[in-house]
């Protein structure tokens, strides 16, 4: 008897829980709306004048009006108005669902119309160069990134084009892509987030790679000053050490295997942290308020002669293609780049071919092998922006 009684009580509790869950789900859908998913176009001095219903938003103002709109089945598809001047504090919605109120000009309020935010498409696969690590919470695999995509982004495999590891390791790491990824991460972090823990780890790892290179040279060369080598770190020296160690690591002696394995681990972390820093900082920097037409990187000068001689042309932030600038390839013997500007050159039209990146302030009197080979050009500030105000 007691057994059946207990079972009955349990079943009643389960049914009540299910009913309560269903009720809460509806309430949740009704009340908790992600306002960040929506944009609103505002027209000043325009209000609903007829065919509307009104509601007071209390002390929340227009934010409450927007929230009430999104709870309607039609989400105020054709807009609503908020009156706030001359003592007004009122939301005005179309009286009927999926209809419009009749508007009129009025300096006592504004008219708002809903726009669903478009999502940014991105490559979710970390094995590709185009992978955007800041678009997802879990970055270990394509599947993990896809399932943990952040708001405002949408995974799209068609954005993945170039396998990352083979491209980075080609020519024993002696390629522009490897160097540019690290250099961009260093420059952007130093200028925008010098306390970022990834940036601090990146610098420590680069110092460790440099030290490994010095140790391997010390073991090979008599009368080698190990301390002097370790204390003479430079960025160019780091690149040289990477190439040197990688060649040894492909066929190490038994005494070199341990330190070469450490090199492979640290260099992979350097590349990964550099990619993450670039993605993270670009996302944060590009979220700054932009003013169209305000160009923050101006006055890049290209010359048709070495030592800044010949014809001079000035370029501002933006993208330039030989199709639009037929003389572009002839203006590439010397260059002047102002502070905080980044110039990326390409050997082919449409931003393809061999890529070279330069950071200002820098004046190069002879571009050497690049002379008359530039077919397209991209100019931004050092963080990748062309027309945003600094944060």
N, C-alpha and C positions, 0 to 999 in steps of 0.2 A: 504493500500500500504506500509506504513511504517512498519507495523507489519510483513509482509512477507519479507521485506528487512532485518529487524533485525534478523529474524529466519535464513535467508540464510547466513548472516554474521557469526552467531553463529555456524552453521553447518560447514562452511568453516574452522573456527578456530579450531573446534573439530577435523576435518579430518587432518588438518596440525599438530595439537598436537600429534595425533596418529602416523602419519608418522614420526614425529621427535622422539617420544618415541621409535618407532621400530628401528630407526637408532641409537639412543643412546644406546639401549640395545645391539645391535651388537657390537658397539664400546666398550661398557663396557666389554662384554665378551672377546673381542679381547685384550683390553689394560690392564684391571685390573685383574691380576692373583694373587692369594694368594700363594706367593712363599714358605710360611711356610708349605704348603701341600706336598712339594716335597723334596726328598733327591737326592744327586748326588754322584755316585761313581767316583772317580778321579784316573786315571792312569798317573803317571808322565812320561815325556819324550816320549810321544806317540802322534802323530798328524795325521790328514787327509792329505794324500799325493797325492791322485788322486780321481776323481769322486766327487768333492766337489764344492760348491759355497761359496763365501766368503763375509763378510760384516764387516765394521769397527764398533766397539762398542763405539767409542768415548772415553770419559773419565770415562765411567762406567765399563769398563773392562769386566770380565767374567760374572758379574751380568747381563749385557745387553745381552750377548750371550745366557744365560739361558732363559731370558725373550723372546727373539726372537724365541728360540726353542719351547717354550710352546705355541706360537701363531700359529705354523705350525699345520696342521691337524694331522700329525703323531707324533707331539711333540718330534721330533728327537729320535724316539723310539730306534734306534741303536747307538745313541751317536753323539757327535760333539767334535771339538777340539778348544782350545783357545791358540793362539800364543802370547807370551808376552816378550820373551827374545830377546836379540840382536836387539833391535829396533822394533820388531814386535808388533802389536796391532790389531789382526785380529781374527774374528770368522770364523770357517770353518764348514759348514753343509753338510750332504749328498745332492748331486745334485738332486736326485729324492726322492719323498715322499716314506716313508716305505722302504727305501733302506739303504745301508751302504756305507760309503766312504772307500776307500782302505787306510789303515793306514801304517805308517812307524815310526821307532824310530827317535826321534829328540829332542834335549835338548832345543829347542826354544819354547816348549809348552806342554800342557797336554790334555788328552782325558777324556771327561765326559760322563757318561751314567746315564739316568734318572731312579730313583726308586721312586715309589709312597710310601709315608709314610704309614705304617700300623697303624691303629687306635687301641688305648688301649680300650679293652672291660671293662665295669664297671657296677655295680649295680646302677640303677637310682632311686630306691625306698627308701625314707628316713625311712620307717618303718622297714627296715632290717639292721642288724649289718654291713653288707658288703657295705652299701651305701657309695659312694665316693662324698662328697659334693663339692670338688674342680673341678669336671668334668662338672658342669653346672652352669648357672647364677642364675636361680630360683630354690630353694631347698625345696619349701613348699610341693610338692607332686611329685609322680612318673611322672604324665603327664607333670607338669611344667618343671621338670628336663629334661625329654626326649625331649621336644620342644626347650629347650634352651641349648642343649649340646654344650660344647666348642670344638674348633678345636683340633683334635688329639685324641678325645674320641668317643666311640660308645656305646650307651646304650644296655645292654644285661641282660634281666631278669633272665637268667639262672645263673647269677653270684650272685643272691640274694638267700640266703639259710636260714638264722636264723633271726626270728622276734626279734626285738631289745628290746622293752619295757619289755615284760615278762621276758626276760633273765636278764636284768639289775635289775629288781625289785625282782627277786626270792630270797628267804631267807632274806627278809627285807634288800635288798641291800648288804647283807653280802656275796659277791661272788668276785672271782678274776677278772672277766671281768670288773665290775664296777670300782674297784680300779685301775686296770691297765690302763684303758682308761684315767682316770684323771691324773695318775702319768706320763704317757707318754706325755700327752699334756703339763704338767708343765715342765718336763725335757727338751723336745724339744724346747719349747718356751724360757725357761731361757737361753739355750745355743745358740740359733739361732736368736730369735726375741724378746728380752725382752721388746721392746716398742710396740709390737703388741696389739692393743686395745682389742682384744678378750682375750688375756692373762691377761691384766690388769683387765678386767671385771670378768674373771674366779677367780682370786685371791680375788677380792672384794666380789664376791658371796660366796666363800668358807668361808670367814671371817663372812659373814652374817649368814650362816648356823650354824657356830660354836656359834655365839652369841645367835641364837634362842635356841640352845641346852642348853646354860647356863641359859637363861631366864626360860625355862621349868623346869630345875632342881631347880632354885631358888624358883619357885612357889610351889614346892613340898617339899622342905627341909628347916627346920628351921636353923637359924644361917649360912646360905649359903653366901659365899663371892662372890657376882656377879662380881664385878670389877676384882678380882683376876682370876676368871674363864675366863672372856673375854680376859684378857691380857696374858693368858697362852696358846695361840693357838699353836698347832702342827699339822702336817699332820696326824699322827696316831690318835690324838685327834679328828680331823675332821671326820675321818671314824667312830669313836666310836659315835660321836654326830649324824651322819646320821642314824646309826642303831637305836639309842635311839629314835630320833624324829619320824622316820618312823613307829615304833611300836605304838607310841602314836597317830600318825595321822590316823591310821586305825580305832580307836574308841575314838575320842577326846571328852572331856567334852565341854559344851557350852562355857566356858571361853577360851578353847584351840583352838576352831575351826578357828578363824581368823589367829592366828599365824601358825597353821598347813597348812592352805591354802597357806599362804605365803611361807612356806617350800616347798610345792609341786611345786609352780611356779619357785622358785629359783633353786631347784635341777634339774628340767627339763632343765633349761637354762644352768646349769653347764655341764650336760651331752651333750647337743647340742653344746655348745662352745668347749668342749673337743674334740668331734668328728670333728668339723670343723677345729680346730687347727691342729689336727693330719693329716687330709687330706691335708690341706693347706701347712703345713710345709714339709710333705713328698713329695708333688709335686714339691715344690721349691727346696728342698735339692737334690732330685733325678735328677733335671735338671742340676746339676753341671757336669762338664766334668769328665768323668771316665777314668781311665787307667786300663785296664784289667790286672789282676795279682798283682796289688798294693793293698794289704789288709791293711786297716787302723785300724783294731781291731785285735790285736795279743796277744797271751800269756795267754789265759784263762786256768787255771789249775784246773783239777778235780782230787780228791783223793779218793781211795777206803777205807780210814780210816778217822775217825774223827781227828780233830786237825792237819790236813794236813799230816797225816801219811799214810802208806801203799803205794800202787802203785800210781805213778803220771803220768798223761797224759796231754799234752798241745794241745789245740784246737785254731784255728784261725777263723776269720769270715767265716760263711757259714752254711750249714744245714747238720745235722748228724742224721742218722737213725740207729736203732739197727740192721737192716738188713745188713748194711755196717760196723757197728762197734759192733760186738757181745759182747764186754766187756763194752759197754756204761753203762748199768744199774748197773754194779758193781762199777762204778767209781762215786758214787754220795753221798758220806758221808760228804765231805767238798769241798769248792771251793774258788778260788781266782780270782777276776774279776778286770782287770785294769781300769783306768779312761776312761770315755766316751764309755765304752762298755756296750752292752745290751745282756743279756742271757735269753732266753725263753725256759723253759723245759716243756715236755709233758709226761704224764704217759702212753701213748700208742704209738705204732709205727705210722709212717707216719704223725706225728705232729697232733695227735688227743688226746682226753682224757683231764684230768685236766691240766690246764696251770698255770705256775708260771713264773713271770718275775722279773729279778734282774738287777740293774744298778750299774756300777762301778763308782768310786772305792769302792769295797766292798770285804771283806774277811769273809767268813762264816765257822767257825770251825766245826759246826755240823748242817747239813741240816735237822735234825729231821725227820719229817714225810716223807720227800722226799728220805730218805736213801734207796738206791737200787731200786728206783721206776722209774727212768728216762729211758724212752724208745726212745725218740727222742729229738733233741736239735737244737735250732736256735741261731746263734751268729751274731750280727751286731754291728755297732756303735749305739749310743743312739738315732740316728734319723732314723735308719732302713737300713743304707747302709752297704754293705760288701766290696766293692772294689772301691769306689769313692774317689777322692781327696777331702779334705775339701773345702767348698766354700770360 
